Amino acid sequence: MKKNVGSAERAIRVVLGLVVLSLAFIGPKSPWAYLGIIPLATGLIGWCPPYALFGISTCKSCK
């Protein structure tokens, strides 16, 4: 798996994932909030499956 997510986007994905995931424990406590695991994981790993499928890369140093 070659990294295809840039550093700025990775940071945004991690923060967004944590915010959405926190809604499972505080706020509306909806089970849909567990979908926050997806942006969190892709941000931590640096690889996004749909990006790989469509040949997209936001990682400048990974090209």
C-alpha positions as CSV (number, residue, x, y, z in Angstrom):
1,M,0.0,0.0,0.0
2,K,1.7,3.2,-1.2
3,K,0.7,6.3,0.7
4,N,-1.7,8.5,-1.2
5,V,-2.9,11.0,1.4
6,G,-0.9,14.2,2.1
7,S,0.1,15.3,5.5
8,A,-2.3,18.2,5.8
9,E,-5.2,16.0,4.7
10,R,-4.1,13.3,7.1
11,A,-4.3,15.8,10.0
12,I,-7.7,16.9,8.9
13,R,-8.9,13.3,8.6
14,V,-7.6,12.4,12.1
15,V,-9.3,15.4,13.7
16,L,-12.5,14.9,11.9
17,G,-12.5,11.2,12.7
18,L,-12.0,11.8,16.4
19,V,-14.8,14.4,16.4
20,V,-17.3,12.2,14.7
21,L,-16.3,9.2,16.8
22,S,-16.7,11.2,20.0
23,L,-20.4,11.6,19.1
24,A,-20.8,7.9,19.9
25,F,-19.9,8.7,23.5
26,I,-21.1,12.3,24.1
27,G,-23.8,14.3,22.3
28,P,-26.5,12.3,20.5
29,K,-24.8,8.9,21.2
30,S,-25.7,7.6,17.8
31,P,-24.2,4.3,16.5
32,W,-23.6,6.1,13.2
33,A,-20.8,8.0,14.9
34,Y,-18.7,4.8,14.7
35,L,-18.2,5.7,11.0
36,G,-15.7,8.2,12.3
37,I,-13.3,5.2,12.5
38,I,-12.9,5.4,8.7
39,P,-11.4,8.9,8.4
40,L,-9.4,8.2,11.5
41,A,-7.9,5.1,10.1
42,T,-7.2,6.5,6.7
43,G,-5.6,9.5,8.3
44,L,-3.4,7.4,10.6
45,I,-2.4,5.0,7.9
46,G,-2.0,7.6,5.1
47,W,-3.7,5.4,2.5
48,C,-7.3,5.8,1.2
49,P,-8.8,2.9,-0.8
50,P,-11.0,5.0,-3.0
51,Y,-8.0,7.3,-3.9
52,A,-6.1,4.2,-4.9
53,L,-9.0,2.9,-7.0
54,F,-9.3,6.2,-8.9
55,G,-5.5,6.9,-9.1
56,I,-5.7,10.1,-6.9
57,S,-2.9,11.2,-4.6
58,T,-2.6,14.3,-2.4
59,C,0.8,13.3,-1.1
60,K,3.4,15.5,-2.8
61,S,6.4,13.6,-1.5
62,C,5.0,10.1,-2.3
63,K,4.8,10.5,-6.0
